[in-house]
Amino acid sequence: MDHHGTLVCAVCFTEPELSSYVEQNGEVGECSYCGRDEVIVAELDEVTGYLEERLRTEYSTADEEGLPWDEEEQRYFPESFDIRDVFDREFGGVPGNDADLRQALVNALSDQIWCQKDAMALTRREGLSSGWQNFCHNIKHDTRYLFFRKERKSIESEHEFVPPAEMLLELGELIREFDLVRVIDPGAVFYRVRWDSEGKTYDSPADLGPPPEKFAGQSRMSAAGIPMMYMAANEDTALAETRDSQGGAASFATFRIIEPVRVLEMVNIPGVPSILAAGGQRRRDNLKFLFEFKMDISRSIERDKKIHYEYSPTQVVTEYFRRAFQTSDGKVVEGVAYPSSRGDGDNVVLFFDRTNVKGVADDYLPTNGRKRVELVQVRHQRFLPGGEVT
């Protein structure tokens, strides 16, 4: 549809890159949609031409790709989209709440069946995602202690697939690429709750810090026998992570960081940029995968006394970041910050044992650790079965 003479201004768009395009390529006039006068406006046809140009950096048409048609299902294979689907997927927020402008943009774009560019090959995100799932399956069901041999990628269409042997290195590169390491400064406080179903309470740093090695059970990021210090950003999350459905007592401990601690940041991952933004598909795919990875390592796992092999992939990943990973400037990380699957806040696991807690020593260890955290406050609360506070 020809929209020659129809003008649109930068203010009509919520996408910064598109507003910038109008500002750089338009001229002063009156917007055909919002009615603003003496503003920078551009021809709608020019704007939709720019949108289609950006769209074609990641998409092609089914005809151009030669997609096979499934007669039984009456659809193309692999996945394909009509122009409205593509628009909603990539430009849904572009025109804000202006329904007329939105419809005009959709009508002006090529009304064809669209698909992913190089549709028969894996995208970067698909390669990372399938590689991560394959890594998890191998760790849980094939090998856990002897690691993988490097594999050859045998199929050209799988050139983006990440073999299990390379998954940890790929994760490390992604962390460096997006600088997903932050420093927790001295003075920051975090919370631990020790739950006791018999109603016993605890007050000492030794009782409220990480357990001794022989009592360290398995957890999300650590295998049995390897103590680490799990804490939460608030008391409610700390309680949700530890409390069971029966009655009991909770000892709430507030710990303060003494020295700077560098942690892997799996909470505040950058948002996936628009297809209009600089950086290209690879950057977008990397961030899409990192978001999926964050959700996967944070997902809820049934809490019981069974040994959960579901934990094993995150335990292996944590061991890699603890023992092998270095930042771009050669620094090591000492923990992982991640979203809670049980509470509304975030968690952090620090690679500390009980001897890193001020006021705690263990004679059975050859040396006592450098003190990195201190207990600053303890309070107690009792709960009846069902959740009532006594």
Summary of the structure (lengths in Angstrom):
residues: 390
radius of gyration: 26.8
end to end distance: 70.0
largest distance: 83.2
contacts: 1143
relative contact order: 0.13
helix: 35%
strand: 20%
